[in-house]
Amino acid sequence: MLEATAFWIETPGVGVLRDEPLGQPGDDEVLVRTLYTGVSRGTEVSVFGGHVPESERDRMRAPFQQGDFPGPVKYGYLNVGVVEQGPKALRGQIVFTLFPHQSAFVVPADAVVPVPDGIPARRAVLAGAVETAINVLWDAAPVIGDRVCVIGAGMIGCCVARLLHGIPGVEVTLVDINPARRAIADQLGVGFADSSQAPRDRDIVINTSGSEAGLQLALETVVTEGEVIEASWYGDRPVSLILGADFHSRRLTIRSSQVGAVAARRRGNRTTRERLALALELLRDPAFDALLTGDSSWRELPAVMASLADGSRDDLCHTINWRESP
């Protein structure tokens, strides 16, 4: 019997490392040894704090989650590792899997997606964030020459901005209350503004800030009869908006975007696996390395998660290094 180390949220705000037995993989399964996992600050921090509304607990389950919200629960979905056992075509391959923070695991072979050659394993943990950004842009449907504002320079907002940067003629501005994010925007090749200087009359505004102030700013900066794409997830936090000013007279629209299903514009001809494979291909772009702002040993994971939750650590994407044996 093999053994692995896994991160569990014992109770809201308390994380622990547990030893877990692993069975041998079957004929259509793989054993993956984890190299890196990534912490999704928005969703995972909300889960860590116990902020999943009761009404959303079934819909919010991760593909390989164990336990139930608010805890004990094993949750996460940014995992890059190497296939040690399984079908010959996969053995030795670096793969991305929507699996929680764990040193090794056994899953069906079709649950892993090979990382293209030349993409560093650590960068590949961003596949989940880039996949979300792809879905957001399928929902937003920008066209050549659009002026686009992305509010919130977190991991998702930065991925959205970098993908927008590749569309000819599109003017992209990242907006954030943290002036330190300007350096990240520079590395991504896009503009930056703080909330007081956000440009107006944007053809599309995408809110990834996870704040009601960000969503309100999105409504103020989009063109008349424009559309705001709301890509934030608020958990159990209430959101208040001022809709009595020019919201109706300017005929504004707020539309949600969520990665759980392929965007309606592509649902008929793209699967979630194809979307994830596209995200991995897009990670050939080394500019995404700007988002990897912290790295820790797996032994420090409980403390890292707590520091991200209380705001004492301000990383875009914090990676967890599992290459050291338990």
Secondary structure by P-SEA (a helix, b strand, c coil): cbbbbbbbcccccccbbbbbbbccccccbbbbbbcccccccaaaaaaaaccccccccccccccccccccccccccccbbbbbbccccccccccccccccccccccccccccccccccccccccccaaaaaaaaaaaaaaaccccccbbbbccccaaaaaaaaaaaacccbbbbbbcccccaaaaaaaacbbbbccccccccccbbbbccccaaaaaaaaacccccbbbbbccccccbbbbbcccccccccbbbbbbbbcccccccccccccaaaaaaaaaaacccccccccccccccccaaaaaaaaaaaccccccbbbbbccccc
